[in-house]
């Protein structure tokens, strides 16, 4: 089933998956929620992203995706990632998969 995503959300997801340096089918999207966000001078979206990385090599893939995440520059057409952070530590599941919860704020250029 495809989830409806805004252009900002889809761009953010593509940029996150590219950070891991593996085939994007290796990282599963568990949940993605976006909500409009506005300040006096900016308009954008708040995003909550849940990812699961299956397999015995899940921890190194998660490490690649997360390395320098909060300081990373993202190339998303028409958007600036104003804030992004991992919410809590990566969680290793009994099957060896790793789950990640990420929050981000994108602002229209």
N, C-alpha and C positions, 0 to 999 in steps of 0.2 A: 504494500500500500504506500502510495506517495503522500507525503505531508505537504500541505500548502505552505510555501515560504516566500517571504519578501525577497527582493533582489539583494538587500543588505544581508539577510540571514543566509541565503544561498551562497553569497560570496564569502561570508565568514566561514561557513562550513567547508567550502572548497579550500580556503587558505589554511584552515586547521589541519585538514587531511593531508595537504601537501607537505606540511611541516614534518610529518612522520617519515617521509621518504620511502613509503611502502605502497603497494597497490591499494587503492582506496577501498577495495572490497575486504581488506583485512581489518578495517575499523568499522564497527557497526554503530549506527545511530539509534540509540534507545529512546531518546526524547529530545525535542527541540521546541522551546516556547519563546515567543517574541511578543513584546508589548511596546506600543508607542511610548516615546519619552520626549519631553520638551522642557527646555529651560527658557529664560527670557530671550536668549539670543540663538539657541540651537534647537534643532529638531533631529530626532533619531529614534533608535530602538534599543531596548534592553533585551538581552538574550540569555536563556538558560539552556545549556547543552549537556546531554548525558550521552557518553560514548562507552562502548565496550570493545575491548581488544581481546579476541580469543587466541588460544594457542599457547604452546609452551614458551614461545619467545615474546609473550605479551609485554613483560616488564621493560625490555629494551626498546620496544616500539613506543610504549608510553613515555619513556624517558626522552626519546627523540622529539616527540610531539610537545612535551612540556618544557624542554630545555630553553631557558630564556624567554618563556612565553610572555611574561608581564612586560618585557622590554622590547618585544618583537615589533617589527614594522610589517604591516599587512597591506598588500596591494589589492584593494577592493574598489572597483570602479564607482566613483561618486560617493565613497564613504571613507571615513576615518575611524579606526578603532581607538576610541578615547580611553577605554579601560578594559582590561581582560585579566582574569585570575582563575586559578584552580580553587574550587570550593572544597576544602578538606583534602586529605591525602588520597592518592590513588588507592583503590581497594582491590586486593587480590581475592578473587572468588575461589571456592573449593575446586572448581574445574580448571584453575590456572589462569583464567581470563582476568583482565584488569578493567575496572570501571573507573571512569573519570567524570567529574561534574565541573563544568566550566561556566562562568558568568562573564558576559561582555556587554559593553555599551558601544554601539556604532552611532556616528553622527554624520549627517549629510554634509558634504563639502559645499 
